[in-house]
Amino acid sequence: LIEIYDLMQPGHPENTAHETGSDPAIIKPLTFRALDLGGDKPVRFIPSPIEMNPSLGLRGIRLLLKRPELLRNHIAALLQMAATWRRPLRFMLPMISTIEELLEVQTHINELIPIVATEQSIDAEELAQLLPTGVLVETPAAALMIEQMATLVDFLSIGVNDLAQYILAVDRTNASVAAMADPLHPAMIKIMSHIGRAGRQAGIPVSICGEIASDATAIPLLLGLGMNELSVTPAAVALVKQAVRQCNLLSCRQLAEQALKCQNSRQVRELLMAL
């Protein structure tokens, strides 16, 4: 997973993207998250007002849609890079709350495809296939609308840390309550199951990012809930691979069914530790 910060760098907007992924040894799909600023991640080059509730304010895709020149530069950079390499580059949209936001982003993509295709001497239909688009599910609204959203995108990813914050009404920056933002809360288990099922029905992959994706004890549960991909730090790759290889998918699904019946996080953890 690569987050696009090319506009914070000097030179043409696609330069950072090219430098980031131009190593020919990289053969796995690359996922680029759109610039996820605002809220608790302000930057000087985007003036923003002081907000009483920054986590609920102008951030993620909301900010980019208010500043379409930033969004269009992101899209153009990725399209140019995809055209150069002739390989797909996945574009992930953070903090989506409505289908209207998703469609507005797709309108920008559709407008830029023929422009970049002409510049790069590539067929527009071919170029369109090289930028699969997905949603980072972080808001309750996106989670509840996921069946409809899944029909409009190429992949889904669960941003479990922010999603837990919003589902459980917990400020992760407040030390007094931060521990309550538990990704193994039964409400989170149900939400992840719902998203995983929507991905299966739409025939698209579902990934999960956050600390829980690196938790070896939780991996059987995540697989059973329908996660196809785990987004982890490089240091955790070996541990996660080993944990996945030890899993039986049928057993994982049975575990998920048991977890969905739990009444609290403690019961979920006891279930996982009993494996």
Secondary structure, 3 states (H helix, E strand, C coil): CEECCHHHCCCCCCHHHHHHHCCCCCCCCEEEECCCCECCECCCCCCCCCCCCHHHCCECHHHHHHCHHHHHHHHHHHHHHHHHHCCCEEEEECCCCCHHHHHHHHHHHHHHHHHHHHHHCCCHHHHHHCCCEEEEECCHHHHHCHHHHHCCCCEEEEEHHHHHHHHCCCCCCCCCCHHHCCCCCHHHHHHHHHHHHHHHHHCCCEEEECHHHHCCCCHHHHHHCCCCEEECCHHHHHHHHHHHHCCCHHHHHHHHHHHCCCCCHHHHHHHHHCC
